[in-house]
């Protein structure tokens, strides 16, 4: 029985060493639905790495750069966005290129953020470097 308790005590100690609390800082300029989804994706990404997202943690600054914006002419026009989402935390940097096409810019943002996968190689590398 003592060996089992000792094992779990050691396990929780190891998890406590690697787990860290983070706070997501996402720009307000992103349309609200896409911003909510982007926050969810980064939360999933961090939680998959054993971290937690709280109000008063180490900030993970999320920013973006729109590389290209195209709009098709006509009555059924669509907007295409090529975006690079950037995450920076404690000197660790990651870039996630995403694209989206939608009826308007907000829809294109939402479709682009849906392509940001929390279990992608880039995401796993970013979370691993945070440890």
Buried (B, 14 or more C-beta within 10 A) or exposed (E): EEEEEEEEEEEEEEEEEEEBEBBBEBEEEBBEEBBBBBBBBBBBBBBEBEBEBEEEBEEBBBBBEEEEEEEEEEEEEBBBBBBEBBBBBEEBEBEBBBBBBBEEBBBBBBBBBBBBBBEEEBBBEBBEBBE
